Amino acid sequence: MSKHVLMAAACLLMSLLIVSPSRAADPAGGFEHFITRDGDVLKDGDQVYRFIGVNMPGLNLPYDYFYGIDERMILPTPWEQEDGFKTMQRMGVTCVRTWNLSIAAPGEKNAERFKCVLGPGQFNEKAFVAMDHMMALANKYQVRVIFSLTADHGDFLGGVGEYTAHRGKPRKAFFTDPQLKDDYKATVKHVLTRRNTVTGVRYADDKAILAWQFGNEMERTRPGEEIQRAWQAEMAAYMKSLDPNHLVAYGRRFFPDKPDPNIDIVDYHYYGGDWLQKIKDHLAKTKGKRPFLIGEFGLESNPKKVDEFLDAVVDSDVAGAMIWSMYFHHRDGGFWHHGIITQEGAKSYHWPGFETGAKVHEREIMQSMREHAFAIRGMKTPPIQAPEAPQMLPFDDMALFSWRGAAGASSYIIQRAPKAAGPWNTIAENVIDSTPCYRPLFADAAARPGQSWCYRVIAVNTGGRSEPSNVIGPVKIQHAVLADEMKTLDLAAAHSPGLKAVDKDNYHFAEHFYRAEGKAGDWLTYAAPEGLTLSTFDISVWNCPETPGLRVLVSADGENWRDVTPEPTVRHLTPYYPHGKWKNMKASEQRLQSTDMPSGMRQIKLQWPADAMLDRVELSFR
């Protein structure tokens, strides 16, 4: 970490600028000033405005889109969005960049689930209400927003290509065709003149918005430099005519010698190469002309390089830098995820960092982000505050459950008691919620049929412990449970020597982290707890060349086995965005669920008839 100026005023600045997690500012009036431009500097009133920020694409649309899984292609809830803003607040982050306003393809089914633009001049009110909540929260938690209006490169959820497809015209026509320009302007007008249904404030009057950005990486189509500049000039003038309050930002890689008078910010995205040299080169091009910010940087697993880069940002005239990318907690427990399919091991970051992000040094990079987010404002990094209480989610029948996580929690303590009043006993510590993904987070394998238990969880980080969560229970246990996410093979009674637990290429497997990789002849067994017999099984297997991918056998004595393999339920998955090298990619998931379980069975064996990945085993006992 470099030495930074203004340390003597740290305590005063912290008292003025740090928003505590419990503060709830007026959503309609969270900021005093619009951000303005003074030459090549951003200003908040008469103060220079600089930031370390994040890209958080899930704030306004679903970003775990790779396979287009139905239950994930949904809009975020206000609770999820607020968890995102609480996360940024705890990190010291004061600016976030949204992903583009998604547009449906012609004839796209179920576009109303989350697409903002359904067609030229046609808008999805449900999606815009979600953005209204986002903007209300941005004011509440004092986070500025860079609002991206479409996408050229990276149009995974719709962008330039969809605008042109609706009119049956080639992609390059987006920048020249009068009808297509009017279609884009219709979207711009709808956004800028919208009145927020939560706060009552027009977007054009919302001080939380730092800038409107034409779109993400608007250089993919390459219609020609003069055409591109003419389009930018026309659109910027139109934006300023509707909204003179806000700045307008280029969409990456545009360094004009004579900037357009209506375009205020130059930005660039850093992936690969010498980041420190790039900063010098880009500042030289923009000095005295326009503020320069780094709208995305990332896919870098070397924490030393990230730390040195952030040092250089803080110690230079760069207005701000924003990491790609972060996600927040899921409404049903755990986190939202998305893998970066262009680089093995790369994934969305989760604050404060977890062992599941060890390949990309998530903890170290997240901590560096926090330190620099305060340093760029001339502030000493404050101590970590204890998390708020998590929220237990209801369950019944067997002790397999989840909770809504607390922003900033690094782990959880699981407690149970015979009554809500106690006495409470800790049954697990250091439980993380970054995995399992989209599945129940915890199984109390010691709970037995006939028992009744109350449960609660406590969030923990380096700042301390939260208050306990709400209590669920007493729950009368009908079945004991074993849930094996295949992180190791330790829960199995025995297995063949060739079987191994793996953690790789997780985006191929719907973001689930761990699998047991087996070949023909491999096997795995589980045993019922003492005094109990097998009741049900639910097994998930991936990428099987045969149907079924595994054979399932049960036994009362471990010697005589009975085949109970059910007909699998198969889900075939193909990429939601089937372009480039992902065009022909596909995967299949098989679910093997028990139907008629023989009585008295105490062991279960899974056999591999061919290569397959065992993803999860859930067993219940009675």
C-alpha positions as CSV (number, residue, x, y, z in Angstrom):
1,M,0.0,0.0,0.0
2,S,1.4,3.4,-0.9
3,K,1.5,6.4,1.5
4,H,-1.4,8.8,0.9
5,V,-2.0,12.4,1.7
6,L,-4.5,14.0,4.0
7,M,-4.0,11.4,6.7
8,A,-4.0,14.1,9.4
9,A,-7.6,14.9,8.6
10,A,-8.7,11.3,8.6
11,C,-10.8,11.3,11.7
12,L,-12.7,14.5,10.7
13,L,-13.3,13.2,7.2
14,M,-14.5,9.8,8.4
15,S,-17.0,11.4,10.7
16,L,-18.3,13.4,7.7
17,L,-18.2,10.9,5.0
18,I,-18.6,7.3,6.3
19,V,-22.1,6.1,6.3
20,S,-22.7,3.6,9.0
21,P,-24.6,0.4,8.0
22,S,-27.6,1.5,10.2
23,R,-28.0,4.9,8.5
24,A,-31.1,5.3,6.3
25,A,-30.8,8.5,4.4
26,D,-33.9,10.0,2.6
27,P,-34.1,7.9,-0.6
28,A,-35.4,11.0,-2.5
29,G,-32.6,13.3,-1.4
30,G,-29.5,11.4,-0.5
31,F,-27.1,13.7,-2.2
32,E,-26.6,17.5,-2.0
33,H,-25.0,17.9,-5.4
34,F,-24.9,16.5,-8.9
35,I,-21.5,15.4,-10.0
36,T,-20.1,18.0,-12.4
37,R,-17.0,18.3,-14.6
38,D,-14.3,21.0,-14.3
39,G,-11.8,20.4,-17.1
40,D,-10.4,17.0,-16.5
41,V,-11.7,16.7,-12.9
42,L,-15.0,15.4,-11.5
43,K,-16.5,17.6,-8.8
44,D,-19.0,17.0,-6.0
45,G,-19.9,20.6,-5.2
46,D,-16.6,22.4,-4.8
47,Q,-14.8,19.2,-3.8
48,V,-12.9,16.9,-6.2
49,Y,-14.8,13.6,-6.6
50,R,-12.7,10.4,-7.0
51,F,-13.7,6.8,-6.2
52,I,-12.9,3.1,-6.2
53,G,-16.0,1.4,-7.4
54,V,-17.5,-1.9,-8.6
55,N,-19.5,-3.3,-11.5
56,M,-22.5,-5.0,-10.1
57,P,-24.5,-6.1,-13.1
58,G,-27.1,-8.1,-11.1
59,L,-28.5,-4.9,-9.6
60,N,-30.8,-4.4,-12.6
61,L,-30.9,-7.7,-14.4
62,P,-30.0,-11.4,-14.0
63,Y,-26.4,-12.0,-14.7
64,D,-26.0,-15.7,-14.1
65,Y,-27.2,-16.2,-17.6
66,F,-24.8,-18.6,-19.2
67,Y,-27.3,-21.5,-19.5
68,G,-30.4,-19.4,-19.2
69,I,-31.7,-21.5,-16.3
70,D,-35.3,-20.4,-15.8
71,E,-35.1,-19.9,-12.0
72,R,-32.1,-17.6,-12.4
73,M,-33.4,-15.5,-15.3
74,I,-35.3,-13.2,-13.0
75,L,-35.1,-9.6,-11.7
76,P,-33.4,-8.9,-8.4
77,T,-35.7,-8.2,-5.4
78,P,-35.3,-5.0,-3.3
79,W,-33.8,-7.1,-0.5
80,E,-31.1,-8.5,-2.8
81,Q,-30.4,-5.0,-4.2
82,E,-30.1,-3.6,-0.7
83,D,-27.7,-6.4,0.3
84,G,-25.6,-5.2,-2.7
85,F,-25.6,-1.6,-1.5
86,K,-24.8,-2.6,2.1
87,T,-21.9,-4.6,0.7
88,M,-20.6,-1.5,-1.2
89,Q,-21.0,0.7,1.9
90,R,-19.0,-1.7,4.0
91,M,-16.3,-1.7,1.4
92,G,-16.1,2.1,1.2
93,V,-17.3,1.9,-2.4
94,T,-19.0,5.2,-3.5
95,C,-19.8,4.4,-7.2
96,V,-21.3,1.4,-9.0
97,R,-21.8,0.8,-12.7
98,T,-24.9,-1.0,-13.9
99,W,-25.0,-3.4,-16.9
100,N,-26.8,-2.3,-20.1
101,L,-30.5,-2.0,-20.4
102,S,-31.4,-5.4,-21.8
103,I,-33.5,-5.6,-25.0
104,A,-35.5,-8.6,-26.2
105,A,-34.8,-10.2,-29.5
106,P,-37.7,-10.3,-32.0
107,G,-40.1,-13.0,-30.9
108,E,-38.2,-13.8,-27.7
109,K,-40.3,-15.9,-25.3
110,N,-40.7,-14.8,-21.8
111,A,-38.9,-11.5,-22.4
112,E,-41.1,-9.8,-19.8
113,R,-39.4,-11.8,-17.0
114,F,-36.5,-9.3,-17.0
115,K,-35.9,-7.5,-20.3
116,C,-36.2,-3.7,-20.0
117,V,-36.9,-3.0,-23.7
118,L,-39.4,-5.4,-25.3
119,G,-39.1,-3.8,-28.7
120,P,-38.6,-0.4,-30.3
121,G,-40.4,2.1,-28.0
122,Q,-41.9,-0.8,-25.9
123,F,-40.8,-1.0,-22.3
124,N,-41.3,-3.5,-19.4
125,E,-42.6,-1.6,-16.4
126,K,-41.7,-4.5,-14.1
127,A,-38.0,-4.2,-15.0
128,F,-38.1,-0.4,-14.6
129,V,-39.7,-0.7,-11.1
130,A,-36.7,-2.9,-10.2
131,M,-34.4,0.0,-11.3
132,D,-36.5,2.4,-9.3
133,H,-35.7,0.4,-6.2
134,M,-32.0,0.4,-7.2
135,M,-32.0,4.2,-7.5
136,A,-33.8,4.7,-4.2
137,L,-31.2,2.5,-2.5
138,A,-28.3,4.3,-4.3
139,N,-29.5,7.5,-2.6
140,K,-30.1,5.8,0.8
141,Y,-26.5,4.3,0.9
142,Q,-24.8,7.2,-0.8
143,V,-23.5,5.4,-3.9
144,R,-23.3,7.1,-7.2
145,V,-24.4,5.2,-10.3
146,I,-23.0,5.1,-13.9
147,F,-25.9,4.1,-16.0
148,S,-25.2,2.1,-19.1
149,L,-27.9,2.4,-21.7
150,T,-27.1,-0.4,-24.1
151,A,-24.3,-2.7,-25.3
152,D,-22.3,-3.2,-28.4
153,H,-19.6,-5.7,-27.3
154,G,-20.9,-7.8,-24.4
155,D,-24.6,-7.7,-25.5
156,F,-25.2,-11.0,-23.9
157,L,-28.7,-9.9,-22.8
158,G,-29.5,-7.8,-25.8
159,G,-28.1,-4.6,-27.2
160,V,-27.1,-3.2,-30.6
161,G,-27.7,-6.4,-32.4
162,E,-31.3,-6.7,-31.1
163,Y,-32.1,-3.1,-32.0
164,T,-31.1,-3.8,-35.6
165,A,-32.8,-7.2,-35.7
166,H,-36.2,-5.6,-34.9
167,R,-35.9,-3.6,-38.0
168,G,-34.3,-6.3,-40.2
169,K,-31.2,-4.3,-40.8
170,P,-27.4,-5.0,-40.5
171,R,-25.6,-4.3,-37.3
172,K,-23.6,-1.4,-38.6
173,A,-26.9,0.4,-39.5
174,F,-27.4,1.1,-35.8
175,F,-25.1,4.1,-36.1
176,T,-26.5,5.6,-39.4
177,D,-30.1,4.5,-40.0
178,P,-32.5,7.3,-38.9
179,Q,-35.1,4.7,-37.7
180,L,-32.6,2.9,-35.6
181,K,-31.3,6.1,-34.1
182,D,-34.9,7.1,-33.2
183,D,-35.4,3.7,-31.6
184,Y,-32.3,4.2,-29.4
185,K,-33.5,7.8,-28.6
186,A,-36.9,6.4,-27.6
187,T,-35.1,4.3,-24.9
188,V,-33.0,7.2,-23.8
189,K,-36.1,9.4,-23.4
190,H,-38.0,6.7,-21.5
191,V,-35.2,6.4,-19.0
192,L,-34.2,10.1,-18.6
193,T,-37.7,11.4,-18.2
194,R,-39.0,8.5,-16.1
195,R,-40.4,9.4,-12.6
196,N,-39.2,6.9,-10.0
197,T,-42.2,5.0,-8.6
198,V,-40.4,4.6,-5.2
199,T,-39.0,8.1,-4.6
200,G,-41.2,10.3,-6.9
201,V,-38.0,11.8,-8.4
202,R,-37.4,12.0,-12.1
203,Y,-34.2,10.2,-13.2
204,A,-33.1,13.4,-14.8
205,D,-33.3,15.0,-11.4
206,D,-31.7,12.2,-9.4
207,K,-28.4,13.3,-8.0
208,A,-27.3,9.7,-7.4
209,I,-26.7,9.3,-11.1
210,L,-23.1,10.2,-11.9
211,A,-23.4,9.8,-15.6
212,W,-25.3,8.3,-18.5
213,Q,-23.1,6.0,-20.6
214,F,-24.0,5.4,-24.3
215,G,-23.5,1.7,-23.7
216,N,-21.0,-1.0,-22.9
217,E,-17.9,-1.2,-25.1
218,M,-19.5,0.6,-28.0
219,E,-16.6,-0.2,-30.4
220,R,-17.5,-3.8,-31.4
221,T,-19.3,-2.9,-34.6
222,R,-16.7,-0.5,-35.9
223,P,-18.9,1.5,-38.4
224,G,-16.0,3.9,-39.0
225,E,-14.5,6.6,-36.8
226,E,-16.3,9.5,-38.4
227,I,-19.7,7.7,-38.3
228,Q,-19.1,6.8,-34.6
229,R,-18.2,10.3,-33.6
230,A,-21.3,11.7,-35.5
231,W,-23.5,9.2,-33.7
232,Q,-22.0,10.1,-30.3
233,A,-22.4,13.8,-30.9
234,E,-26.1,13.4,-31.9
235,M,-26.9,11.2,-29.0
236,A,-25.0,13.3,-26.4
237,A,-26.8,16.5,-27.6
238,Y,-30.1,14.7,-27.3
239,M,-29.4,13.5,-23.8
240,K,-28.3,17.0,-22.7
241,S,-31.5,18.4,-24.2
242,L,-33.6,16.1,-22.0
243,D,-31.3,16.2,-19.0
244,P,-28.8,19.1,-18.5
245,N,-28.1,18.0,-15.0
246,H,-26.0,14.8,-15.7
247,L,-22.7,14.0,-17.3
248,V,-22.4,11.8,-20.4
249,A,-19.7,9.2,-20.8
250,Y,-18.1,7.6,-23.8
251,G,-18.4,3.8,-24.0
252,R,-14.7,2.7,-23.9
253,R,-11.7,3.3,-26.1
254,F,-12.6,6.7,-27.4
255,F,-9.8,9.3,-26.9
256,P,-10.8,12.3,-29.2
257,D,-8.3,15.1,-29.7
258,K,-11.2,17.5,-29.6
259,P,-13.8,16.1,-27.2
260,D,-17.5,16.7,-28.1
261,P,-18.8,19.6,-25.9
262,N,-21.7,17.4,-24.7
263,I,-19.5,14.4,-23.7
264,D,-17.9,14.7,-20.3
265,I,-16.1,11.5,-19.4
266,V,-13.6,9.2,-21.1
267,D,-13.4,5.6,-19.9
268,Y,-11.4,2.5,-20.7
269,H,-11.5,-1.2,-19.7
270,Y,-8.3,-2.9,-18.5
271,Y,-7.9,-6.6,-19.2
272,G,-4.4,-7.9,-19.6
273,G,-1.3,-6.0,-20.5
274,D,0.6,-3.5,-18.5
275,W,-2.0,-1.6,-16.4
276,L,0.5,0.9,-14.9
277,Q,1.7,1.9,-18.4
278,K,-1.8,2.2,-19.6
279,I,-2.7,4.6,-16.9
280,K,0.2,6.9,-17.9
281,D,-0.7,6.7,-21.6
282,H,-4.4,7.3,-21.1
283,L,-3.9,10.2,-18.7
284,A,-1.5,11.8,-21.2
285,K,-4.3,11.7,-23.8
286,T,-7.0,13.1,-21.6
287,K,-5.0,15.7,-19.5
288,G,-6.7,19.1,-19.6
289,K,-9.5,17.7,-21.7
290,R,-11.8,15.3,-19.9
291,P,-11.9,13.2,-16.6
292,F,-10.5,9.7,-17.2
293,L,-11.9,6.7,-15.4
294,I,-11.4,2.9,-15.7
295,G,-14.9,1.6,-16.1
296,E,-13.8,-2.1,-15.8
297,F,-10.6,-3.9,-14.7
298,G,-10.3,-7.5,-13.7
299,L,-9.7,-11.1,-14.6
300,E,-6.5,-10.8,-12.7
301,S,-5.7,-13.4,-10.0
302,N,-2.4,-11.8,-8.9
303,P,-3.2,-9.7,-5.8
304,K,0.1,-7.9,-6.0
305,K,-0.6,-6.7,-9.5
306,V,-4.1,-5.5,-8.4
307,D,-2.7,-3.8,-5.3
308,E,0.0,-2.0,-7.3
309,F,-2.6,-1.0,-9.9
310,L,-4.9,0.5,-7.2
311,D,-1.9,2.3,-5.7
312,A,-1.3,3.9,-9.1
313,V,-4.9,4.9,-9.5
314,V,-4.9,6.5,-6.0
315,D,-1.6,8.4,-6.6
316,S,-2.5,9.6,-10.1
317,D,-5.2,11.8,-11.7
318,V,-7.5,8.9,-12.6
319,A,-11.0,9.8,-11.5
320,G,-12.0,6.3,-10.5
321,A,-11.6,2.6,-11.2
322,M,-14.2,-0.2,-11.0
323,I,-13.6,-3.9,-10.6
324,W,-15.3,-6.5,-12.8
325,S,-17.4,-7.7,-11.1
326,M,-19.3,-8.3,-7.8
327,Y,-22.5,-10.1,-6.7
328,F,-24.7,-10.1,-3.6
329,H,-26.7,-12.5,-1.5
330,H,-29.6,-14.5,-3.0
331,R,-33.1,-14.2,-1.6
332,D,-33.2,-18.0,-0.9
333,G,-29.8,-18.2,0.8
334,G,-26.2,-18.1,-0.3
335,F,-25.0,-15.8,-3.1
336,W,-25.8,-15.1,-6.7
337,H,-22.9,-16.3,-8.9
338,H,-21.6,-16.0,-12.4
339,G,-18.5,-17.5,-13.8
340,I,-16.3,-15.6,-16.2
341,I,-16.3,-18.0,-19.1
342,T,-13.3,-16.5,-20.9
343,Q,-10.9,-17.5,-18.1
344,E,-10.8,-20.7,-15.9
345,G,-11.3,-20.0,-12.3
346,A,-12.4,-16.4,-12.8
347,K,-15.8,-15.6,-11.2
348,S,-17.8,-12.9,-9.6
349,Y,-16.4,-11.5,-6.4
350,H,-18.2,-11.7,-3.1
351,W,-17.3,-9.5,-0.1
352,P,-15.4,-10.1,2.2
353,G,-13.9,-13.1,0.2
354,F,-14.2,-16.8,0.8
355,E,-12.2,-20.0,0.3
356,T,-14.3,-20.7,-2.8
357,G,-12.5,-17.7,-4.4
358,A,-9.0,-18.9,-3.4
359,K,-8.0,-19.5,-7.1
360,V,-8.5,-15.7,-7.8
361,H,-7.2,-14.6,-4.3
362,E,-10.7,-13.2,-3.6
363,R,-10.0,-12.3,0.1
364,E,-6.8,-10.4,-0.7
365,I,-8.2,-8.5,-3.7
366,M,-11.4,-7.6,-1.8
367,Q,-9.4,-6.2,1.1
368,S,-7.2,-4.2,-1.2
369,M,-10.3,-2.8,-2.8
370,R,-11.6,-1.6,0.6
371,E,-8.3,0.0,1.6
372,H,-8.0,1.9,-1.6
373,A,-11.7,2.9,-1.6
374,F,-10.9,4.9,1.5
375,A,-7.4,6.0,0.5
376,I,-8.6,7.6,-2.7
377,R,-10.7,9.9,-0.5
378,G,-7.8,10.7,1.7
379,M,-9.1,8.5,4.5
380,K,-7.7,5.9,6.8
381,T,-9.3,2.5,6.5
382,P,-11.8,2.2,9.4
383,P,-12.1,-1.0,11.4
384,I,-14.5,-3.7,10.1
385,Q,-17.9,-3.5,11.7
386,A,-19.7,-6.6,13.0
387,P,-22.4,-7.8,10.6
388,E,-26.1,-7.4,11.0
389,A,-28.2,-10.4,11.9
390,P,-28.9,-12.9,9.2
391,Q,-32.5,-14.1,8.4
392,M,-33.4,-17.7,8.8
393,L,-35.7,-19.1,6.1
394,P,-38.5,-21.5,7.0
395,F,-38.2,-25.3,6.6
396,D,-39.9,-28.4,7.8
397,D,-39.7,-32.2,8.0
398,M,-35.9,-32.5,8.1
399,A,-33.0,-30.2,9.2
400,L,-31.9,-29.0,5.8
401,F,-32.1,-25.3,5.6
402,S,-30.8,-21.9,4.5
403,W,-30.7,-18.3,5.6
404,R,-30.4,-14.9,4.0
405,G,-26.9,-13.8,4.6
406,A,-25.6,-10.6,6.2
407,A,-23.5,-8.2,4.1
408,G,-19.9,-8.5,5.2
409,A,-20.2,-11.8,7.1
410,S,-17.3,-14.1,6.6
411,S,-18.9,-17.1,8.3
412,Y,-21.8,-18.3,10.4
413,I,-22.4,-20.1,13.7
414,I,-25.3,-22.6,13.7
415,Q,-27.2,-23.1,16.9
416,R,-30.1,-25.2,18.0
417,A,-32.2,-25.5,21.1
418,P,-35.3,-27.6,22.3
419,K,-37.2,-24.3,22.7
420,A,-37.0,-20.8,21.4
421,A,-36.0,-19.6,24.8
422,G,-33.1,-22.0,24.9
423,P,-30.7,-23.2,26.1
424,W,-28.9,-22.7,22.8
425,N,-26.0,-25.0,21.8
426,T,-23.6,-24.4,18.9
427,I,-23.6,-27.3,16.4
428,A,-21.4,-25.8,13.8
429,E,-18.9,-22.9,13.4
430,N,-17.1,-21.4,10.4
431,V,-19.9,-22.2,8.0
432,I,-19.7,-20.2,4.8
433,D,-22.5,-19.2,2.5
434,S,-20.6,-18.8,-0.7
435,T,-21.3,-22.5,-1.4
436,P,-23.5,-24.5,-1.9
437,C,-24.8,-22.5,-4.8
438,Y,-28.6,-22.2,-5.2
439,R,-29.1,-25.1,-2.8
440,P,-29.7,-25.5,1.0
441,L,-26.7,-24.2,2.9
442,F,-26.6,-26.5,5.9
443,A,-27.7,-30.0,7.0
444,D,-27.9,-30.9,10.7
445,A,-26.9,-34.6,10.2
446,A,-27.3,-35.2,14.0
447,A,-31.0,-34.4,14.1
448,R,-33.1,-37.6,14.4
449,P,-36.7,-38.5,13.6
450,G,-39.1,-37.7,16.5
451,Q,-36.9,-34.9,17.9
452,S,-38.0,-31.3,17.9
453,W,-35.5,-28.5,17.5
454,C,-35.4,-24.7,17.1
455,Y,-32.6,-23.2,14.9
456,R,-30.9,-19.8,14.6
457,V,-27.7,-18.5,13.0
458,I,-25.2,-15.8,13.9
459,A,-23.1,-13.9,11.4
460,V,-19.3,-13.5,12.1
461,N,-16.5,-11.4,10.7
462,T,-13.3,-9.8,12.0
463,G,-15.3,-7.0,13.6
464,G,-17.3,-9.4,15.8
465,R,-20.6,-11.3,15.9
466,S,-24.1,-10.3,14.9
467,E,-27.1,-10.6,17.0
468,P,-28.8,-14.0,16.5
469,S,-31.2,-14.4,13.6
470,N,-34.8,-15.0,13.9
471,V,-35.7,-18.4,15.3
472,I,-37.3,-21.2,13.1
473,G,-39.0,-23.9,15.1
474,P,-39.6,-26.0,17.0
475,V,-39.5,-28.2,13.9
476,K,-40.5,-31.8,14.4
477,I,-38.0,-33.9,12.6
478,Q,-39.5,-36.6,10.4
479,H,-36.3,-37.7,8.6
480,A,-32.6,-37.6,9.3
481,V,-30.6,-36.1,6.4
482,L,-27.3,-36.3,4.7
483,A,-26.4,-33.8,2.0
484,D,-23.1,-34.3,0.2
485,E,-22.0,-31.5,-2.1
486,M,-18.9,-33.5,-3.1
487,K,-16.3,-31.0,-1.8
488,T,-14.5,-34.1,-0.5
489,L,-15.4,-37.8,-0.4
490,D,-15.3,-37.8,3.4
491,L,-19.1,-38.3,3.9
492,A,-19.1,-41.5,1.9
493,A,-18.7,-44.8,3.8
494,A,-16.3,-46.1,1.1
495,H,-15.4,-45.4,-2.5
496,S,-13.3,-46.8,-5.4
497,P,-9.7,-45.6,-5.4
498,G,-10.0,-43.9,-8.8
499,L,-12.8,-41.6,-7.8
500,K,-11.7,-38.0,-7.0
501,A,-13.3,-34.7,-5.9
502,V,-12.7,-31.9,-8.4
503,D,-13.4,-28.1,-8.6
504,K,-12.9,-26.8,-12.1
505,D,-14.9,-25.4,-15.1
506,N,-17.7,-24.6,-12.7
507,Y,-19.7,-22.5,-15.3
508,H,-20.1,-25.7,-17.3
509,F,-22.0,-27.1,-14.3
510,A,-24.4,-24.2,-13.6
511,E,-21.9,-22.6,-11.1
512,H,-21.9,-25.6,-8.7
513,F,-18.4,-25.8,-7.2
514,Y,-17.6,-29.5,-6.5
515,R,-18.1,-32.8,-8.2
516,A,-16.9,-36.4,-7.8
517,E,-15.3,-37.3,-11.1
518,G,-15.6,-41.0,-12.0
519,K,-15.0,-43.4,-14.8
520,A,-16.5,-46.7,-15.8
521,G,-16.2,-49.1,-12.8
522,D,-16.0,-46.5,-10.1
523,W,-18.3,-46.6,-7.1
524,L,-19.3,-44.9,-3.9
525,T,-21.3,-46.0,-0.9
526,Y,-23.2,-44.4,2.0
527,A,-24.4,-45.9,5.2
528,A,-27.5,-45.1,7.3
529,P,-27.0,-43.7,10.8
530,E,-27.3,-46.3,13.6
531,G,-30.9,-47.4,14.1
532,L,-32.2,-45.9,10.9
533,T,-32.9,-47.1,7.4
534,L,-32.8,-45.3,4.0
535,S,-36.0,-43.4,3.1
536,T,-35.3,-41.4,-0.1
537,F,-32.5,-40.3,-2.3
538,D,-32.0,-37.4,-4.7
539,I,-28.9,-37.5,-6.8
540,S,-27.6,-35.0,-9.4
541,V,-25.2,-36.2,-12.2
542,W,-23.7,-34.2,-15.1
543,N,-22.6,-34.9,-18.6
544,C,-23.4,-38.6,-18.9
545,P,-22.9,-40.3,-22.2
546,E,-25.5,-42.9,-21.2
547,T,-28.9,-42.8,-19.5
548,P,-28.9,-43.2,-16.6
549,G,-25.5,-41.8,-15.7
550,L,-25.2,-43.8,-12.5
551,R,-26.7,-47.1,-11.3
552,V,-28.3,-46.9,-7.8
553,L,-28.2,-50.0,-5.6
554,V,-29.4,-50.5,-2.0
555,S,-28.7,-53.2,0.6
556,A,-29.8,-54.2,4.0
557,D,-26.6,-56.0,4.9
558,G,-23.9,-54.6,2.6
559,E,-23.6,-57.9,0.7
560,N,-26.8,-58.4,-1.1
561,W,-27.6,-55.5,-3.4
562,R,-30.8,-54.5,-5.1
563,D,-30.9,-52.2,-8.2
564,V,-33.4,-49.4,-7.6
565,T,-32.1,-47.1,-10.4
566,P,-35.0,-44.8,-11.4
567,E,-35.7,-43.3,-14.8
568,P,-33.8,-40.0,-14.6
569,T,-35.2,-36.6,-15.1
570,V,-32.8,-34.9,-17.7
571,R,-32.3,-31.2,-18.3
572,H,-30.4,-30.4,-21.4
573,L,-28.6,-27.0,-21.2
574,T,-27.2,-24.8,-24.0
575,P,-25.8,-21.3,-23.7
576,Y,-28.2,-18.5,-23.5
577,Y,-25.8,-16.5,-25.7
578,P,-24.7,-19.1,-28.3
579,H,-22.0,-17.2,-30.1
580,G,-18.3,-17.7,-30.8
581,K,-16.6,-20.6,-29.2
582,W,-19.7,-21.3,-27.0
583,K,-22.0,-21.7,-30.0
584,N,-22.0,-25.5,-29.8
585,M,-21.5,-26.0,-26.1
586,K,-24.0,-28.1,-24.2
587,A,-24.4,-29.9,-20.9
588,S,-27.0,-32.2,-19.4
589,E,-28.0,-32.7,-15.8
590,Q,-29.7,-35.9,-14.6
591,R,-31.7,-36.1,-11.4
592,L,-32.2,-39.6,-10.0
593,Q,-34.9,-39.5,-7.4
594,S,-36.3,-42.5,-5.5
595,T,-39.8,-43.6,-6.2
596,D,-40.5,-47.0,-4.4
597,M,-37.8,-47.6,-1.7
598,P,-37.7,-51.1,-0.3
599,S,-38.0,-51.2,3.5
600,G,-35.0,-52.1,5.7
601,M,-32.3,-50.7,3.4
602,R,-29.2,-49.5,5.3
603,Q,-26.7,-48.9,2.5
604,I,-26.7,-47.2,-0.9
605,K,-24.2,-47.7,-3.6
606,L,-23.7,-45.5,-6.7
607,Q,-21.9,-47.2,-9.7
608,W,-20.4,-45.5,-12.7
609,P,-21.2,-47.3,-16.0
610,A,-19.2,-44.7,-17.9
611,D,-17.6,-41.3,-17.4
612,A,-19.8,-38.9,-15.4
613,M,-19.6,-36.2,-12.7
614,L,-21.6,-36.8,-9.5
615,D,-22.7,-33.3,-8.4
616,R,-24.7,-33.9,-5.2
617,V,-26.3,-36.6,-3.1
618,E,-29.1,-36.0,-0.7
619,L,-30.3,-38.9,1.4
620,S,-33.0,-39.1,4.1
621,F,-33.4,-41.7,6.8
622,R,-36.2,-42.8,9.1
